[in-house]
Amino acid sequence: MNIKTLNNNPEKVMKCDVQDHTGLNDFQKLPNKHGVAIPKVGIERFRVPLNFEHLDGTVMSHDAEASLYAYLGANKTGVNMSRFVNILQEEVSKSPVNTKFFKTLLNRLRLDLRDYDHEDPVAHTYLKLKFNYPLKQKSLKSENWGWQYYAVELEGDCDPTGHVTMSMTVNFEYSSTCPCSLSMAKQYEDDYREGRTTEGSGIATAHSQRSLCICKIKFDVDADFRIEELVELLRIALPTETQPMVKRVDEQAFAILNGEYPMFVEHASRRLATILDEEARILDWEASVEHFESLHSHNAVAYIRKERN
């Protein structure tokens, strides 16, 4: 095929065989002559305020970025992009965002993105939401609390049968203390106390750093897996989560906690595997952990995923 056939012919710009209800030319509905399907076509970074029902029953509004896509058959020229926006905004006004919301919206897209009612439903539709999700976090010792924000992505993939598979990605920040550094610090302190060395002041500090886990899980839409539930699993696997609000007593408790759970990235990733593999509703998962080293000018990283049988 000559690539020039893909270009518009200026003489045909005003000669469209299909018009919309206002009489304007509707080139999007013309048959596609090139025979090439597009797996995903749609819109990205559409900003919209969404209502989320938190696990405690409260409903909060969060600013989000939405991306919506659909499969485009080889015989189709294009997708009516404004329908993505209209359908999303209509469904947002009816329901908070949950798995039922994804199921309803994605199946509606399969029908409403058709050009004509006699056509089969669209084979695949997709929705991705990106937002920051706040949860109250109690301080370790004092009676204080603060808002902990989690960068979250929720994705839904609707197949030709209308079934939806969900995925959820959560960014989880924690503190990591190097086991070797901790051991060497304590070894030095013992040597200083016993008079085997006079170097330094007798106090050594193990190096620790803010660290990031990015965890993505897949689950069936009917499992209704909640953001709070994944956060709780991550807190079990990585107990040294950063704190939004601390007093001195909390800061000391955090130092004790770091000493109780020293970890390399290898430890952190394997702790994740142990916890995530125990949750039957998680169909698949993958995670990365990154320790922003305070000793080195480079970072330590590990990537891990659910083992396939």
Rosetta blueprint (number, residue, H / E / L):
1 M L
2 N L
3 I H
4 K H
5 T H
6 L H
7 N L
8 N L
9 N L
10 P H
11 E H
12 K H
13 V L
14 M L
15 K L
16 C L
17 D L
18 V L
19 Q E
20 D L
21 H L
22 T L
23 G L
24 L L
25 N E
26 D L
27 F H
28 Q H
29 K H
30 L L
31 P E
32 N L
33 K L
34 H L
35 G L
36 V L
37 A L
38 I E
39 P E
40 K E
41 V E
42 G E
43 I E
44 E E
45 R E
46 F E
47 R E
48 V E
49 P E
50 L E
51 N E
52 F E
53 E E
54 H L
55 L L
56 D L
57 G L
58 T L
59 V E
60 M E
61 S E
62 H E
63 D E
64 A E
65 E E
66 A E
67 S E
68 L E
69 Y E
70 A E
71 Y E
72 L E
73 G L
74 A L
75 N L
76 K E
77 T L
78 G L
79 V L
80 N L
81 M H
82 S H
83 R H
84 F H
85 V H
86 N H
87 I H
88 L H
89 Q H
90 E H
91 E H
92 V H
93 S H
94 K H
95 S L
96 P L
97 V E
98 N L
99 T H
100 K H
101 F H
102 F H
103 K H
104 T H
105 L H
106 L H
107 N H
108 R H
109 L H
110 R H
111 L H
112 D H
113 L L
114 R L
115 D L
116 Y L
117 D L
118 H L
119 E L
120 D L
121 P L
122 V L
123 A L
124 H L
125 T E
126 Y E
127 L E
128 K E
129 L E
130 K E
131 F E
132 N E
133 Y E
134 P E
135 L E
136 K E
137 Q E
138 K E
139 S L
140 L L
141 K L
142 S L
143 E L
144 N L
145 W E
146 G E
147 W E
148 Q E
149 Y E
150 Y E
151 A E
152 V E
153 E E
154 L E
155 E E
156 G E
157 D E
158 C E
159 D L
160 P L
161 T L
162 G L
163 H L
164 V E
165 T E
166 M E
167 S E
168 M E
169 T E
170 V E
171 N E
172 F E
173 E E
174 Y E
175 S E
176 S E
177 T E
178 C L
179 P H
180 C H
181 S H
182 L H
183 S H
184 M H
185 A H
186 K H
187 Q H
188 Y H
189 E H
190 D H
191 D H
192 Y H
193 R H
194 E L
195 G L
196 R L
197 T L
198 T L
199 E L
200 G L
201 S L
202 G L
203 I L
204 A L
205 T L
206 A L
207 H L
208 S E
209 Q E
210 R E
211 S E
212 L E
213 C E
214 I E
215 C E
216 K E
217 I E
218 K E
219 F E
220 D E
221 V H
222 D H
223 A H
224 D L
225 F L
226 R L
227 I H
228 E H
229 E H
230 L H
231 V H
232 E H
233 L H
234 L H
235 R H
236 I H
237 A H
238 L L
239 P L
240 T L
241 E E
242 T L
243 Q L
244 P L
245 M L
246 V L
247 K L
248 R H
249 V H
250 D H
251 E H
252 Q H
253 A H
254 F H
255 A H
256 I H
257 L H
258 N H
259 G H
260 E H
261 Y L
262 P L
263 M L
264 F L
265 V H
266 E H
267 H H
268 A H
269 S H
270 R H
271 R H
272 L H
273 A H
274 T H
275 I H
276 L H
277 D L
278 E L
279 E L
280 A L
281 R L
282 I L
283 L L
284 D E
285 W E
286 E E
287 A E
288 S E
289 V E
290 E E
291 H E
292 F L
293 E L
294 S L
295 L L
296 H L
297 S L
298 H L
299 N L
300 A E
301 V E
302 A E
303 Y E
304 I E
305 R E
306 K L
307 E L
308 R L
309 N L
